[in-house]
Amino acid sequence: MNTGQNIGKMGPVVIGGVGGSGTRVFAEIAMNLGCYMGKDINKSNDNLWFTLLFKRPEWFRKHQTDGDIIRGLQIFEKIMLNDPISFNDLAFLIGSTLATAIHGNDHLGAGKGKWAFERLINILFGGKHALSGYLRWGWKEPNSHIYIRHLNKYFKKMKFILVIRHGLDIAFSANRAQLYNWGPMLGVSPPINGSPLLPQAMLKYWLKANQRALSLGKSLLKDDFIVLRYEDLCKEPEKVINEIKAFLGLNRENIPLSIIAHIKSPKSIGRYKNENLGIFPEEDMETLRTFGYRI
């Protein structure tokens, strides 16, 4: 078993995907299998330190070709693994906190005000988390897929799990933050909130985002990149959990029964079947089929 001193050498386990795809459940599985996923997480199992530092679309667009993102990842790794931070690291953290406190991290202003300062206080004064006994470390934050290229550049070792869920179910989801944050970068213009055109834009974003993640993951990470479908987990949880164990190299013989017991298909699976699918361009529907989803 790894100790707190050497889990960092294995590189992180990263879980990402388009919002609403079921990444929360995959993070819960990873934690139950012995992965340390952070100590400041919300009910969706998002690592809020990653959110603070990297869920900043304007900052990303300005800095994606320079070293600031790599610097941010270095600092994030330090605070996750209890390594000391420098004065320059502290300046970076304060800058990220102020930017989020002022601008928020999505189109609705989430993260503005005290939320950002609470994250910083947790980082600086929340105490170290005991890492002994964990098999691996990592994090879950849906927006992580945007950073695949930078993650690959910084981490010598990494395992990335891209979670996908039927694009039409996502199209009718209320989880739209990624569309507004990253859609313009992928050539998808978000409609006004509440517009009847939102489902079409959501599907187009789902397609563009997953195509990009798949292309980068397969070309850069190769065998350290895997795509898992939320529907498959709900249908055959033990099979998918064993696949995760093998991918992460975790040799726990028995799968905790508590994991399987909590995995159930939500009522929202297949919600698109009650909607008018004639609103979607046929070319988008054809692209959706290439992901293996039937309509």
DOBA-255044 format. One line per 4 residues: their letters; for each residue x, y, z of C-alpha. Coordinates in nm, 4 decimals. Example, Ala and Ser with C-alpha at 12.3 -4.5 7.8 and 13.67 -1.06 7.14 Angstrom:
<atoms>
as> 1.2300,-0.4500,0.7800 | 1.3670,-0.1060,0.7140
</atoms>
This chain:
<atoms>
mntg> 0.0000,0.0000,0.0000 | 0.1198,0.3499,-0.0785 | 0.1897,0.6027,0.1913 | 0.1395,0.9766,0.1920
qnig> 0.5015,1.0185,0.0837 | 0.4789,0.8256,-0.2402 | 0.1240,0.8443,-0.3777 | 0.2332,1.1617,-0.5569
kmgp> 0.4855,0.9624,-0.7594 | 0.2058,0.7689,-0.9284 | 0.0482,1.0795,-1.0769 | -0.3124,1.1851,-1.0312
vvig> -0.6418,1.0218,-1.1209 | -0.8519,1.2859,-1.2972 | -1.2270,1.2577,-1.3586 | -1.3962,1.5026,-1.5926
gvgg> -1.6765,1.5386,-1.8435 | -1.9564,1.7645,-1.9605 | -2.1644,1.8832,-1.6640 | -2.4452,1.6460,-1.5710
sgtr> -2.2734,1.3355,-1.7071 | -2.2520,1.1486,-1.3768 | -1.8957,1.2293,-1.2739 | -2.0061,1.2481,-0.9084
vfae> -2.0705,0.8733,-0.8937 | -1.7362,0.7915,-1.0561 | -1.5600,1.0094,-0.7994 | -1.7391,0.8243,-0.5214
iamn> -1.6191,0.4961,-0.6689 | -1.2615,0.6221,-0.6882 | -1.2746,0.7319,-0.3240 | -1.4154,0.3967,-0.2141
lgcy> -1.1367,0.2219,-0.4027 | -0.8748,0.4131,-0.2062 | -0.8138,0.7365,-0.3950 | -0.7648,1.0622,-0.2073
mgkd> -0.9713,1.3177,-0.4024 | -0.9241,1.6237,-0.1822 | -1.0573,1.7515,0.1484 | -1.2500,2.0534,0.0220
inks> -1.5210,1.8963,-0.1925 | -1.8908,1.9677,-0.2368 | -2.1891,1.7310,-0.2476 | -2.1134,1.6638,-0.6141
ndnl> -1.7602,1.5542,-0.5139 | -1.6072,1.8463,-0.7039 | -1.2599,1.9394,-0.5853 | -1.3227,2.3042,-0.4982
wftl> -0.9541,2.3968,-0.5008 | -0.9398,2.2980,-0.8672 | -1.2604,2.4947,-0.9248 | -1.1099,2.8027,-0.7620
lfkr> -0.7903,2.7881,-0.9669 | -0.9130,2.6669,-1.3045 | -1.2842,2.7268,-1.3585 | -1.2003,3.0659,-1.5047
pewf> -1.2742,3.0806,-1.8780 | -1.1438,3.4327,-1.9395 | -0.8184,3.3542,-1.7600 | -0.7874,3.0310,-1.9578
rkhq> -0.8339,3.2082,-2.2904 | -0.5651,3.4626,-2.1997 | -0.3104,3.2176,-2.0600 | -0.3600,2.8846,-2.2361
tdgd> -0.0406,2.9264,-2.4400 | 0.1883,3.0463,-2.1593 | 0.3188,2.9034,-1.8346 | 0.0539,3.0329,-1.5956
iirg> -0.1642,2.7238,-1.6291 | 0.1335,2.4956,-1.5684 | 0.2244,2.7088,-1.2682 | -0.1297,2.6742,-1.1405
lqif> -0.1107,2.2959,-1.1736 | 0.2183,2.2918,-0.9851 | 0.0628,2.4884,-0.6987 | -0.2488,2.2705,-0.7045
ekim> -0.0322,1.9584,-0.6756 | 0.1539,2.1105,-0.3806 | -0.1590,2.1931,-0.1832 | -0.3144,1.8551,-0.2600
lndp> -0.0068,1.6644,-0.1396 | 0.0690,1.8839,0.1614 | 0.3900,2.0258,0.0119 | 0.5021,2.3725,0.1250
isfn> 0.4135,2.6680,-0.0947 | 0.6321,2.9695,-0.1678 | 0.5544,3.3398,-0.1422 | 0.5049,3.3465,-0.5202
dlaf> 0.2642,3.0539,-0.4895 | 0.0689,3.2472,-0.2288 | 0.0508,3.5492,-0.4609 | -0.0908,3.3245,-0.7350
ligs> -0.3517,3.1815,-0.4967 | -0.4556,3.5266,-0.3795 | -0.4855,3.6476,-0.7390 | -0.7055,3.3510,-0.8301
tlat> -0.9197,3.4088,-0.5240 | -0.9729,3.7784,-0.5933 | -1.0567,3.7126,-0.9587 | -1.3175,3.4529,-0.8667
aihg> -1.4579,3.6647,-0.5832 | -1.5116,3.9525,-0.8255 | -1.6217,3.7714,-1.1419 | -1.7513,3.4345,-1.0233
ndhl> -1.6932,3.1136,-1.2142 | -1.9994,3.0891,-1.4354 | -2.2624,3.2988,-1.6126 | -2.4820,3.3062,-1.3016
gagk> -2.2067,3.4446,-1.0792 | -2.1413,3.1308,-0.8737 | -1.8271,3.1631,-0.6663 | -1.8503,3.5381,-0.6158
gkwa> -1.7787,3.6889,-0.2770 | -1.7047,3.4810,0.0298 | -1.7064,3.1416,-0.1460 | -1.3675,3.2151,-0.3023
ferl> -1.2199,3.3406,0.0253 | -1.3472,3.0315,0.2071 | -1.1490,2.8172,-0.0356 | -0.8326,3.0196,0.0235
inil> -0.8729,3.0006,0.4007 | -0.9221,2.6258,0.3733 | -0.6028,2.5946,0.1693 | -0.3918,2.8057,0.4040
fggk> -0.5359,2.7252,0.7453 | -0.7440,2.4103,0.7055 | -0.4659,2.1789,0.8207 | -0.2975,1.8968,0.6368
hals> -0.4903,1.5898,0.5354 | -0.3406,1.2558,0.6377 | -0.2458,1.0835,0.3117 | -0.1238,0.7547,0.4569
gylr> -0.3374,0.4577,0.3610 | -0.4476,0.5916,0.0241 | -0.3624,0.4008,-0.2915 | -0.3671,0.6988,-0.5267
wgwk> -0.4526,1.0678,-0.5328 | -0.6462,1.2810,-0.7766 | -0.9589,1.4857,-0.8176 | -1.2956,1.5100,-0.9834
epns> -1.4001,1.8356,-1.1429 | -1.6045,1.8205,-1.4651 | -1.4148,2.1109,-1.6252 | -1.0887,1.9126,-1.6047
hiyi> -1.1401,1.7883,-1.9614 | -1.0717,2.1414,-2.0862 | -0.7186,2.1111,-1.9437 | -0.6158,1.7714,-2.0867
rhln> -0.3316,1.9194,-2.2929 | -0.1897,2.1086,-1.9945 | -0.2379,1.8175,-1.7570 | -0.0448,1.5937,-1.9934
kyfk> 0.2319,1.8510,-2.0228 | 0.2759,1.8929,-1.6490 | 0.2175,1.5464,-1.5024 | 0.4614,1.2751,-1.6040
kmkf> 0.2037,1.0167,-1.5028 | -0.1712,1.0592,-1.5032 | -0.4898,0.8601,-1.5488 | -0.7837,1.0458,-1.7015
ilvi> -1.1411,0.9171,-1.6882 | -1.3762,1.0939,-1.9300 | -1.7362,1.0309,-1.8279 | -2.0029,1.0642,-2.0928
rhgl> -2.3802,1.0428,-2.0817 | -2.6309,1.0427,-2.3672 | -2.5981,1.3781,-2.5406 | -2.9733,1.4231,-2.5732
diaf> -3.0243,1.3747,-2.1992 | -2.7587,1.6409,-2.1438 | -2.9251,1.8661,-2.4017 | -3.2344,1.8844,-2.1808
sanr> -3.0390,1.9193,-1.8566 | -3.0393,2.2350,-1.6460 | -2.6635,2.1947,-1.5925 | -2.5490,2.4515,-1.8510
aqly> -2.2506,2.6259,-1.6924 | -1.9976,2.4661,-1.9282 | -2.1917,2.5803,-2.2325 | -2.1616,2.9419,-2.1193
nwgp> -1.8041,2.9079,-1.9929 | -1.6417,2.7129,-2.2755 | -1.8944,2.7112,-2.5604 | -1.7538,3.0203,-2.7364
mlgv> -1.4054,2.8688,-2.7282 | -1.5433,2.5642,-2.9136 | -1.7448,2.7658,-3.1616 | -2.0789,2.7265,-2.9856
sppi> -2.2608,3.0513,-2.9071 | -2.4773,3.0165,-2.5941 | -2.8305,3.1560,-2.6370 | -2.9857,3.3866,-2.3822
ngsp> -3.0659,3.1948,-2.0651 | -3.4184,3.0583,-2.0946 | -3.4138,3.0589,-2.4756 | -3.5916,2.7713,-2.6549
llpq> -3.2661,2.7270,-2.8500 | -3.0784,2.6041,-2.5416 | -3.1199,2.2290,-2.6085 | -2.9698,2.2648,-2.9583
amlk> -2.6746,2.4621,-2.8202 | -2.6280,2.2134,-2.5372 | -2.6133,1.9183,-2.7760 | -2.3692,2.0992,-3.0028
ywlk> -2.1494,2.1810,-2.7045 | -2.1681,1.8189,-2.5843 | -2.0519,1.7008,-2.9259 | -1.7708,1.9557,-2.9608
anqr> -1.6441,1.9134,-2.6048 | -1.6376,1.5347,-2.6168 | -1.4834,1.5254,-2.9633 | -1.2072,1.7532,-2.8394
alsl> -1.1510,1.5533,-2.5209 | -1.1446,1.2249,-2.7114 | -0.8974,1.3556,-2.9663 | -0.6606,1.4975,-2.7037
gksl> -0.6973,1.2033,-2.4692 | -0.6280,0.9371,-2.7288 | -0.3415,1.1212,-2.8970 | -0.1641,1.2468,-2.5828
lkdd> -0.2511,1.0056,-2.3028 | -0.3114,0.6897,-2.5042 | -0.3590,0.3967,-2.2609 | -0.3816,0.6374,-1.9673
fivl> -0.7118,0.7725,-2.1032 | -1.0455,0.5948,-2.0809 | -1.4034,0.6815,-2.1750 | -1.6771,0.5415,-1.9525
ryed> -2.0497,0.5763,-2.0080 | -2.2750,0.6637,-1.7169 | -2.5508,0.4434,-1.8582 | -2.3169,0.1416,-1.8581
lcke> -2.2318,0.2022,-1.4926 | -2.6014,0.2139,-1.4006 | -2.6719,-0.1036,-1.5973 | -2.3688,-0.3124,-1.4961
pekv> -2.2009,-0.1434,-1.1990 | -1.9768,-0.4322,-1.0968 | -1.8405,-0.4697,-1.4492 | -1.7621,-0.0990,-1.4862
inei> -1.6105,-0.0775,-1.1372 | -1.3795,-0.3672,-1.2225 | -1.2844,-0.1807,-1.5391 | -1.1983,0.1250,-1.3287
kafl> -0.9915,-0.0890,-1.0904 | -0.7936,-0.2364,-1.3774 | -0.7423,0.1025,-1.5427 | -0.6152,0.2597,-1.2217
glnr> -0.4068,-0.0421,-1.1255 | -0.5874,-0.0847,-0.7949 | -0.5676,-0.4405,-0.6725 | -0.8352,-0.4472,-0.4079
enip> -0.9799,-0.7955,-0.4326 | -1.3328,-0.7132,-0.3249 | -1.5524,-0.4283,-0.4368 | -1.7214,-0.2689,-0.1346
lsii> -2.0877,-0.3640,-0.1580 | -2.1808,-0.0147,-0.0442 | -2.0585,0.1226,-0.3774 | -2.2813,-0.1019,-0.5868
ahik> -2.5825,-0.0490,-0.3593 | -2.5783,0.3257,-0.4206 | -2.5619,0.3020,-0.8005 | -2.9089,0.3234,-0.9490
spks> -3.0438,0.4582,-1.2747 | -3.1967,0.8011,-1.2095 | -3.5370,0.8913,-1.3469 | -3.3665,1.1435,-1.5740
igry> -3.2098,0.8681,-1.7857 | -3.3909,0.8730,-2.1193 | -3.5676,1.2023,-2.0478 | -3.5078,1.3054,-2.4088
knen> -3.7641,1.0469,-2.5188 | -4.0395,1.2805,-2.3990 | -3.9061,1.5750,-2.5987 | -3.9364,1.6934,-2.9576
lgif> -3.6162,1.5740,-3.1240 | -3.7062,1.7404,-3.4515 | -3.5450,2.0602,-3.3228 | -3.1940,1.9153,-3.3645
peed> -3.0003,1.9368,-3.6940 | -2.9651,1.5966,-3.8569 | -2.5875,1.6396,-3.8819 | -2.5666,1.6697,-3.5030
metl> -2.7817,1.3604,-3.4603 | -2.5514,1.1694,-3.6956 | -2.2475,1.2806,-3.4991 | -2.4180,1.1720,-3.1771
rtfg> -2.4598,0.8230,-3.3223 | -2.0828,0.7969,-3.3688 | -2.0556,0.7932,-2.9875 | -2.2607,0.4727,-2.9841
yri> -2.5842,0.6264,-2.8657 | -2.9084,0.5202,-3.0236 | -3.1880,0.7660,-3.0856
</atoms>
